[in-house]
């Protein structure tokens, strides 16, 4: 189906296809554009970025990055961020831009988690999820040391990171831990199903059409054709009762769009508060682009964070 990019997102909309199918010169230019969009961010005056090391899910050293805006009151709220990268890539650096936006716009202390990445024959589910669970529990126990309020923690994740945040919300509901005030899922992958949006916009597909060769299977450590655990892919959970409020963002042209839309509808039908933003004419991971539409999305997230944290609601 023909697609017309939101002005300013033309290059980003086709970035994945260029990297997958372009000439070597085009692929290198696309990678440079990706790196440029990740590295070009403006740190507000007084905002401090600090890297720390905590214990991960198996007791291993795990890095976190703490973003602290200037002028925060005592016991400021905390947002735990989980980066994307298809379970097999990504790092703390790729979320600097959005973490700064959330920290400054809420304002809150933002803590980004460098969970273990999956690899064939190596790390796989549930290890990345357990890393995120360990980070959330660490914030519940040590958030005060950062100047934060361990009783006010929210989750924010993008793509595979959104999957991990949705999974973490279910895991905390079932096993205990600090209950998130809000769970923000930006362009989430929540199932392994061949949804309509994947068939509608195949030109923007993020990976191989062969399910057993996809990154989802790498994350699972293999696929036997059965129904995965809902802690791996939350859409397979039949009972969403008891979850905290959610804020879900999808792109109109994202092949993962229907994962987010369907999950939002199910949350609402269950009685879980949920906001859904379908950003027009953009694709997967569009919030990496410094653009007024991205700013609007981030402001909406910050407004909802303020509401759930019990903060003053200001113009956004």
N, C-alpha and C positions, 0 to 999 in steps of 0.2 A: 504494500500500500504506500502511496506517495506521502511524503512528509515534508513539511515546510518549517524550518527551524525558527524558533523565537529569535528575533534580531539580536545578534551578539553571541549566540550559541552555535552558529553554523559550523564552525570548525570542531567544537567539542562534540557535537552530535555525531560526527563521522569519524571521530578519533579512533575508536576501537576497530572500525573497519580498515582504516588506513594502517594501523599497526599490524593487523592480521593479514591484509591483502595488498598493501601498497608496494611501490618500488622500494628498494633499499634506501634511496634518498628520502622518499616520502615518510618511510617508517622512522628514520632517524630524526627528521624534522618534527614528527608527531611526538616522539619521546622527549625531545628537547622542549616542546611546548608543554608537555605534562610536567616536566621537572621545573620549568619556569613558573607555571601556575602554582606549584607546591611551595616554591621558595620565595615567591614575591608576596610578602605579607608585611603589613605595617603594625609594629608593636606600639600600642598606645603608651603615652608617657606614664611612667611609673609602674607599668605592668611587668611583673617578674616571672621569668620562666626558669624552672629549676628541675633538674633530673635527679631522681632518687632511685634506690634499689630496695625492693621488698621481696618477700618469699612468694613464689608462684604456687601453682596447684600441687606440684610434687615436691615442694620445698626448695626448688631451684631459684637462683637469683633471677629477678624479673624487674625490668626498668619501668618506671612511671615518670611522666612529665607533669609538673604542677604549674599551672598558670594562675597567678594571683594579681588581680587588678589593684591599683592604688586606691586608698581611701575606703577599703571594705570595713564594715562594722565588725565587732567581735561576733564569733559564732556565725559566720557567713554560710550560706548554703553551698553545697558541693554538687558538681556535675561530673560524673564519671563518663569519659568518652572512650569508645572502642572503635578503632580505625577499620577501614575496609581493605580490600585487596584480594578478594576471591578465596579467602582462607589460606592461600599459598604465598601471598605477597603483602606488601604494605609495611609501614613502620610508623614510629611516632611523628616523623617529619611531615607525613602527608596530611595530617590533621591540624597543623599549626594554625592555618588561616581560620578554620571553623572554630577551633578551641578558643582563639583570641576573641572571635566575634561573640561566642557564648559567654565568655568570662566578662567581657566589657559590657555586653548588652543586658545581662540579667540584673545586676552583676553578681558573680559567684566565683568561687574557687573551682577551676576545672582541672581534673586529673585524668590524663590519657594513659592507657595501659598497653604495654608492649608484650602482648600475649604470644605464646609460641605459634609458629606457622606450621601448617600441615605440609607433608611431603610424602611421596610414595615410599612405603616401607618404613616411615618414620612417625612423626607426631600425627595424631588424628583424634577425632572425637573419642572421649570427652575432654581431652587434655586442654585445648584452648578455652573451652567453657569453664573448666575448673580453675584456670588461671584468672579468668574474669571474676569468678566467685571468690577466689582468694583475695583479689584486689578490693572487691566490694566489702568483704569482711574486714580487711585491713582498714579501710576507710571508716567502717563502723567502730573500730577499736581505737584508731589513731587519727581520725579526722580532726580532732581537737588540736593535735600537735601542729596542724597546718593552719590553724586559725579558723577552722570550719566547724559546722554543726553536724555531728554524726547522726542526728535525728532528722536531718533534711538533706537527703541524697537523691539525685535523679540520674537516669541513664540516658546516654545519647550515643547512637551508633549509625554507621553508614555502610550499606551493602552487606558484606559478610559481618561487619561489626554490628549492624542492625540485627542480623540473625542472632548473634551472640547475646545482644541485649534482650531480645524477645525471649530467647531460651533461658537467660538468667532470671528474668521475671518469673517464669514458670518454675524454675528450680528453687528460687527463694520461697515462692508460695508453698511448694511441696515439702521443702526441707528446712526452712527457716533461714534467717539472716536479715540484714537491714532491708526493710521494705522500701522500694523506690517511691518517691513522691510522684514521679512522672517517668514514662519510658518513651523516648523519642526514637522512632525507626525511620531513617532516611534511606529511601530506595532499598527496602529490605528484600533479601532472599529468604523465603519461609517454607518452601516446598521443593520437591523435585518433579512437580507435575508439568505437563506440556500445556500450559494455560493458553487462553486465547491470545493474550498480548504477545506471547512468543511466536505464535503463528501469524499474527497480524503484521508484525514488523521484523521479519527475519533478517532484514538488512542491517539491523542493529543488534543482532545476537552477540552475546558476550563470550560465548565459548563454543565448543563442539556440540553438534546436534546428537552425538552418540552419548547417551546418558552414562554408560559405564566408563567413558573416557573423560568425563567432566570433572571440574574441581570439587563439585559436591561429593563425588565418589572418593576423591583423594582425601577429603575431610573425613568421610566415614571410615576410611581405611578399607574400602571395598564395598561392593553392592551386590546383594544376592537376589534382588528383585522384590524383596519384601517391603513392608512399611517401616521406614526408619523411626527411631525413637523421636518423640516430640521434643525432647531436649536438644536434638540435633536440628530438626526442622519443625518449628512450632505449629505450622498449619495442620499437622497431623494430630494435634491435641483435640480431643472431642469435647473437653470441658474447660472453658475459659473463665469460669467463675472465680472470683476472689483475686483477680489481677488488678494492679494499680492502673490509674489513668494512662492512656496512650496518646501519642501524637505521631501520626504517620504521614510521611511525605513520599509521593511517587511522581515520576515524570510521565507525561502523556505517551512519549515514544519509547519508554523503557520497556524492554521485554519482561522485566520483573514487575511491571505495573500491577497486574492482576493479583499477584501474591499479596501486595500491600492493601489493595482495595478490598479483596475478599476477607482478609483478616480483620480489617476495620469494621466491615459490616457485621461479622460474627461477634466482635467485641461489643458493638452497639446492641445487637440482638440479645446478648447475654446480660446486658445492663452495666457493662464496664464503660466508663466515660472514655470517649475516643474522638479526637479531631482528625480529619483527613484532608490533606491538601494534594490536589492533582495539578501539578505545575504544567502549564500549557506549552506544547511544542518543544519540549526538551527531553533529553535522554538520561541514561543512567549516570548517577554521580554528578549531576549538573551543578551542585552547590560548590564545586571547586572553582567555578568561574566567578571572578570578581565582577559582579553585574547587579543592577538594581533589583532584578527578580530574585537573585540569591540573597541580597540584603533583606528583601521583604520576607522571604522564608525564614531567615535567621531571626528577624525581629518578631515574627509570629511565635517561633519556638521560645524566644526569651520571654515574651508576654505570658505564655502558658506556664513557663517555669516560675515566673513571679507569682502567678495565681496559685499554683500548687505549693509553693514555698511559703505562702502567706505574706508575701511582700506587697508593697504599694503597687497598684496597677497604674503605669504611666503610659503616655502616648506611644503607640507602636504601629 
